[in-house]
Amino acid sequence: MEILPVVFAFILVILTIVLSVVGIQIILVLIEVRRSLKKFNDTLDYSQQKINQVLEPLQKLANLSSSIKVGAVVFERFMDWVDNKKKITTEKS
């Protein structure tokens, strides 16, 4: 029996074992990366919820202030309209 086919078979077995171990390690690393990304995503979701909880009252406050501004403008226009009516009635008299 020649030695060359035995050496090739031995090398083939060794390479198969090494590549199998490397493949398993890659799978384990990808699983760990998936877990880490899920934790990171959960952290981002939690942070987004907390930011929204802080921003919601501020947005309501901004809406309130803009509503007050609009109300003031409407009141001002109404008072101008009342003044114009008074001027018209005093001019006619």
Secondary structure, 3 states (H helix, E strand, C coil): CCHHHHHHHHHHHHHHHHHHHHHHHHHHHHHHHHHHHHHHHHHHHHHHHHHHHHHHHHHHHHHHHHHHHHHHHHHHHHHHHHHHHHHHHHHHC
